[in-house]
Amino acid sequence: MKTYLDCISCFVRQGLDSARLVSDDEQIHEQVVRQVLRLAVNLDISQTPPAMGQQIHRLIRELTGNEDPYRQMKQRFNRLATDMCDELEDRVAMAEDPLEAAVRLAIAGNIIDLGVKTSIAESAIEEVVRNCLTAEFDGQQVEAFRDSVDQAEKILYLADNAGEIVFDRLLIEQLPREKITVAVRGNPVINDATMDDAKFIGLTDIVEVIDNGSDAPGTILETCSQSFRDRFEDADLVIAKGQGNYETLSDLDKNIFFVLKAKCPVIAEHIGCEIGDMILCRNPSVKVN
């Protein structure tokens, strides 16, 4: 997916929000905004939005000297989601279709996206969980997903954010874990999940977890490690969480199911849905035999 002009104001907002999160120094805030605007002037809009996001967050880490500006917030949301886990597990276990319930909860967890909004209240997460469990959902996509999981031999699950990764675990527990490898980011960027987050929530105890070697807020294959690219190529099913993974992978001819909540007008228009919709969809570019 290319970058749209509407993305540029979001880049500036995200850069300023991140700078304010880690520093009270208004001079640093101004530096970040000015340099983001310079980056925007030379922006190649044929690239995906996470390519610009990668540059912005490298810039913020350099200017602030903070290698993981969102660390405390990631820890907070990991703890919050973990505290919710027992109740959510019960909801999945009691559901008429546990897999569909787990998919719904995985989508609900995608609300924990600090690239879209840097402040998310616990009550907002609880409300999204309630809504996602009862909202209308495309049963045909659930069945297509179920069939793809059954037919796959090697499944690569691309995680998105800290906190959200707890909701991902609920879905992974409904899948054939012997087939699954989970991939997290190789280095901190925004609140995207890294290996530390996977270990904290116990994901490494139930499936193999690898990192992708990259600090992009999406999966830009050319910036990922060769070992990750080999795993990606070898997988016959990829489950990709979140908007960043959709932005970077939706043009590929590969069997990918995207699992996300549409939180951005550009994404919603690209998918053909409304803002706030729950999305479980096969890669629109894949050629299905």
VODOMAR-553961 format. One line per field, with one value per residue (C-alpha): residue in one letter; x, y, z. Coordinates in nm, 2 decimals. Each point is the difference from the previous one (the first is absolute). Layout:
// residues N
r	[a ...]
x	[X ...]
y	[Y ...]
z	[Z ...]
//
This chain:
// residues 289
r	[m k t y l d c i s c f v r q g l d s a r l v s d d e q i h e q v v r q v l r l a v n l d i s q t p p a m g q q i h r l i r e l t g n e d p y r q m k q r f n r l a t d m c d e l e d r v a m a e d p l e a a v r l a i a g n i i d l g v k t s i a e s a i e e v v r n c l t a e f d g q q v e a f r d s v d q a e k i l y l a d n a g e i v f d r l l i e q l p r e k i t v a v r g n p v i n d a t m d d a k f i g l t d i v e v i d n g s d a p g t i l e t c s q s f r d r f e d a d l v i a k g q g n y e t l s d l d k n i f f v l k a k c p v i a e h i g c e i g d m i l c r n p s v k v n]
x	[0.00 0.14 0.01 -0.29 0.01 -0.23 0.27 0.23 -0.19 -0.01 0.38 0.04 -0.25 0.16 0.35 -0.11 -0.20 0.31 0.23 -0.23 -0.03 0.38 0.10 -0.13 0.25 -0.19 0.32 0.01 -0.37 0.07 0.30 -0.21 -0.28 0.24 0.20 -0.32 -0.12 0.34 -0.04 -0.35 0.13 0.22 -0.26 -0.03 -0.37 0.04 0.14 -0.22 -0.09 0.21 0.31 -0.05 -0.09 0.33 0.20 -0.21 0.05 0.37 0.02 -0.18 0.22 0.31 -0.12 -0.11 0.26 -0.27 0.02 -0.35 -0.22 -0.32 0.15 -0.20 -0.32 0.06 0.06 -0.32 -0.22 0.16 -0.09 -0.35 -0.07 0.14 -0.23 -0.30 0.12 -0.18 -0.34 0.08 0.10 -0.33 -0.19 0.19 -0.06 -0.37 -0.06 -0.20 0.29 0.32 0.21 -0.23 -0.01 0.38 0.02 -0.24 0.22 0.32 -0.16 -0.12 0.36 0.11 -0.15 0.33 0.17 0.20 0.10 -0.37 -0.07 0.25 -0.25 -0.24 -0.21 -0.06 -0.38 0.05 0.16 -0.27 -0.26 0.16 0.02 -0.37 -0.09 0.23 -0.16 -0.35 0.05 -0.10 0.28 0.06 -0.05 0.13 0.34 0.01 -0.06 0.25 0.25 -0.08 0.05 0.33 0.13 -0.11 0.17 0.33 0.31 0.20 -0.17 0.18 -0.19 0.12 -0.07 -0.06 -0.01 0.09 -0.32 -0.17 0.23 -0.19 -0.31 0.20 0.09 -0.37 -0.03 0.32 -0.12 -0.30 0.24 0.22 0.30 0.24 -0.04 0.05 0.30 -0.07 0.21 0.05 0.20 0.37 0.05 -0.23 -0.23 -0.31 -0.17 0.05 0.07 0.36 0.14 -0.01 -0.38 -0.04 0.20 -0.19 -0.34 0.12 -0.04 0.35 -0.12 -0.26 0.14 0.32 0.06 0.25 0.07 0.00 0.32 -0.16 -0.11 -0.28 -0.35 -0.12 0.17 0.22 0.17 0.31 0.08 -0.06 0.27 0.07 -0.10 -0.34 -0.04 0.07 -0.27 -0.25 0.07 -0.03 -0.33 -0.31 -0.23 0.09 -0.23 0.08 -0.12 -0.07 0.00 0.38 0.02 -0.29 0.16 0.33 -0.13 -0.34 0.16 0.17 -0.12 0.02 -0.26 -0.04 -0.29 -0.01 -0.15 -0.06 -0.24 -0.03 0.11 0.10 -0.20 0.27 0.01 -0.38 -0.02 0.27 -0.18 -0.34 -0.15 -0.10 0.22 -0.04 -0.08 0.14 0.21 0.09 0.09 0.22 0.26 -0.18 0.30 0.02 -0.09 -0.21 0.00]
y	[0.00 0.34 0.31 0.24 0.37 -0.03 -0.20 0.30 0.19 -0.32 -0.03 0.34 -0.07 -0.33 0.15 0.29 -0.24 -0.23 0.29 0.13 -0.34 -0.03 0.36 0.33 0.19 0.22 0.04 -0.37 0.01 0.27 -0.19 -0.31 0.18 0.19 -0.31 -0.20 0.27 -0.02 -0.37 0.06 0.23 -0.28 -0.27 -0.27 -0.07 -0.33 -0.13 -0.12 0.22 -0.21 0.08 0.37 -0.11 -0.19 0.32 0.21 -0.22 -0.05 0.38 0.03 -0.26 0.18 0.35 -0.12 -0.26 -0.24 -0.34 -0.10 0.30 -0.21 -0.25 0.10 0.01 -0.34 -0.14 0.16 -0.14 -0.35 0.00 0.14 -0.26 -0.28 0.10 -0.04 -0.33 -0.25 0.16 0.01 -0.37 -0.09 0.19 -0.20 -0.33 0.06 0.13 -0.20 0.04 0.05 0.07 0.28 0.14 0.00 0.17 0.27 0.06 0.01 0.27 0.18 0.00 0.20 0.31 0.02 0.19 0.30 0.10 0.10 0.13 0.05 -0.01 -0.30 -0.04 -0.34 0.06 0.06 -0.34 -0.17 0.17 -0.12 -0.35 0.00 0.14 -0.24 -0.30 0.10 0.20 -0.14 -0.20 -0.16 -0.37 -0.09 0.15 -0.20 -0.32 0.09 0.07 -0.33 -0.19 0.17 -0.08 -0.37 -0.03 0.19 -0.19 0.31 0.30 0.33 0.23 0.36 0.18 0.37 0.18 -0.06 -0.06 -0.11 -0.30 -0.14 -0.01 -0.16 -0.28 -0.07 -0.06 -0.20 -0.23 -0.09 -0.08 -0.31 0.13 -0.25 0.17 0.36 0.23 0.35 0.30 0.32 0.31 -0.02 0.34 0.24 0.23 0.17 -0.26 -0.29 -0.33 -0.13 -0.32 0.15 0.04 -0.35 -0.14 0.21 -0.13 -0.36 -0.04 -0.15 -0.28 -0.13 0.07 0.09 0.37 0.18 0.36 0.15 0.20 0.33 0.32 0.08 0.03 -0.26 -0.27 0.15 -0.31 0.17 0.14 -0.34 -0.26 -0.27 -0.27 0.17 0.04 -0.38 -0.08 0.24 -0.16 -0.35 0.06 -0.11 0.21 0.34 0.15 0.38 0.21 0.37 0.29 0.02 -0.35 0.06 0.31 -0.19 -0.34 0.05 0.03 -0.34 -0.31 -0.22 -0.18 0.26 0.06 0.35 0.04 0.35 0.28 0.27 0.32 0.22 0.15 -0.08 -0.37 -0.02 0.14 -0.24 -0.30 0.12 0.02 0.25 0.14 -0.23 -0.31 -0.33 -0.15 -0.36 -0.02 -0.18 0.20 0.17 -0.06 -0.38 -0.23 -0.28 -0.32]
z	[0.00 -0.10 0.22 -0.05 0.05 0.29 0.18 0.02 0.27 0.20 -0.03 0.15 0.28 0.08 0.01 0.23 0.23 0.03 0.07 0.27 0.15 0.07 0.05 0.15 -0.20 -0.25 -0.21 -0.06 -0.09 -0.26 -0.13 -0.05 -0.18 -0.23 -0.09 -0.06 -0.24 -0.18 -0.03 -0.14 -0.27 -0.14 0.07 -0.27 0.01 -0.17 0.32 0.28 0.30 0.24 -0.21 0.11 0.35 0.03 -0.09 0.24 0.30 -0.07 0.00 0.33 0.17 -0.13 0.12 0.34 0.07 0.10 -0.17 0.09 0.07 0.05 0.24 0.30 -0.20 -0.15 0.35 0.12 -0.28 0.03 0.37 -0.07 -0.27 0.21 0.29 -0.24 -0.13 0.23 -0.08 -0.37 0.00 0.17 -0.27 -0.27 0.18 0.04 -0.36 -0.25 -0.24 0.20 -0.31 -0.11 0.36 0.01 -0.34 0.13 0.31 -0.21 -0.20 0.32 0.12 -0.31 0.16 0.21 -0.27 0.12 -0.35 -0.05 0.34 0.28 0.28 0.04 0.31 0.16 -0.03 -0.38 -0.04 0.20 -0.21 -0.32 0.13 0.08 -0.34 -0.19 0.17 -0.11 -0.33 -0.34 -0.16 -0.33 0.07 -0.35 0.08 0.32 -0.19 -0.26 0.28 0.17 -0.32 -0.07 0.35 -0.05 -0.33 0.09 0.11 0.10 0.15 0.07 0.24 -0.02 0.33 0.02 0.34 0.36 0.21 -0.32 -0.01 0.30 -0.21 -0.28 0.25 0.04 -0.37 -0.03 0.27 -0.23 -0.29 -0.05 0.19 -0.15 -0.34 0.13 0.03 0.13 -0.11 0.19 -0.08 0.01 0.17 0.19 -0.21 0.14 0.22 -0.23 0.17 0.03 0.15 0.35 -0.03 -0.14 0.30 0.25 -0.10 -0.02 -0.38 -0.03 0.23 -0.25 -0.35 -0.18 0.00 -0.23 -0.08 -0.35 0.04 -0.08 0.17 -0.24 0.13 -0.25 -0.20 -0.27 -0.12 -0.14 0.35 0.17 0.07 -0.25 0.25 0.04 -0.38 -0.03 0.25 -0.17 -0.34 0.14 0.18 -0.19 0.22 0.15 0.27 0.01 0.29 -0.02 -0.25 -0.04 -0.12 -0.23 -0.15 -0.07 -0.12 -0.17 -0.35 0.02 -0.17 0.31 0.21 0.28 0.23 0.14 0.35 0.11 0.11 -0.27 0.19 -0.28 -0.29 -0.25 0.11 0.01 -0.36 -0.12 0.15 -0.09 0.35 0.26 0.27 0.31 -0.20 0.10 -0.28 -0.07 -0.36 -0.24 -0.18 -0.29 -0.23 0.05 -0.28 0.14 -0.20]
//
